Amino acid sequence: MIKIKVSELLGRHKMTQKSLSEKTGIRPGTVSALYHETVKRLEIEHLNKLCEVFNCQPGDLLEYVPDKKE
């Protein structure tokens, strides 16, 4: 599973979802889906804008967590 760390970065930067949407131009609904990790796909353009605002690398936004095998 891929974990999207937008909520973590928002907290670290003391930023709201609304302000992230305004700074990146990403629709508020999409920012919310990223925050709640319900987004189904990521646009490269969105990754670029998020990295710009958070001053980070794409790897700082995403993390691979192996699925638990039962």
Phi and psi in degrees as a GROMACS rama.xvg file:
@    title "Ramachandran Plot"
@    xaxis  label "Phi"
@    yaxis  label "Psi"
@TYPE xy
-98.2379  123.787  ILE-2
-95.3736  130.261  LYS-3
-99.6592  122.26  ILE-4
-99.3877  31.6451  LYS-5
-64.9479  -41.7077  VAL-6
-61.9087  -40.7273  SER-7
-62.7712  -44.0894  GLU-8
-69.4461  -36.3349  LEU-9
-60.9497  -44.3181  LEU-10
-62.8541  -43.7203  GLY-11
-63.1055  -35.6534  ARG-12
-94.7364  5.12494  HIS-13
49.5203  54.3446  LYS-14
-125.396  146.599  MET-15
-91.957  163.899  THR-16
-60.7162  -39.4243  GLN-17
-61.751  -45.9395  LYS-18
-67.9728  -34.2831  SER-19
-63.5212  -42.5059  LEU-20
-60.8032  -43.7487  SER-21
-65.6228  -40.6027  GLU-22
-73.4712  -30.0702  LYS-23
-99.7379  -22.364  THR-24
80.6189  8.64898  GLY-25
-83.0306  133.625  ILE-26
-52.9311  142.465  ARG-27
-55.3416  -38.0193  PRO-28
-63.6644  -36.4681  GLY-29
-71.5256  -40.3479  THR-30
-61.3341  -42.148  VAL-31
-62.3815  -42.6536  SER-32
-64.2083  -36.7847  ALA-33
-67.0017  -43.3643  LEU-34
-60.4764  -43.6662  TYR-35
-89.8437  1.73528  HIS-36
58.1  39.2519  GLU-37
-108.286  -0.200007  THR-38
-66.6201  141.372  VAL-39
-92.3503  -25.6038  LYS-40
-152.292  156.716  ARG-41
-116.718  133.129  LEU-42
-82.8025  138.749  GLU-43
-58.7985  -37.9447  ILE-44
-60.751  -39.4637  GLU-45
-67.2872  -42.721  HIS-46
-57.6015  -44.2105  LEU-47
-59.7566  -46.4093  ASN-48
-66.2956  -39.6837  LYS-49
-64.0905  -43.1305  LEU-50
-62.739  -37.5114  CYS-51
-62.5274  -49.5284  GLU-52
-68.1073  -42.9548  VAL-53
-86.1729  -4.77558  PHE-54
52.2013  57.5683  ASN-55
-140.985  179.243  CYS-56
-100.906  157.018  GLN-57
-53.4505  -34.3412  PRO-58
-64.9833  -20.1225  GLY-59
-78.3407  -18.1954  ASP-60
-91.6258  -24.3348  LEU-61
-125.576  147.641  LEU-62
-143.118  134.637  GLU-63
-89.3915  125.111  TYR-64
-122.123  115.592  VAL-65
-57.8518  140.69  PRO-66
-68.524  143.995  ASP-67
-76.888  129.93  LYS-68
-91.4261  132.774  LYS-69
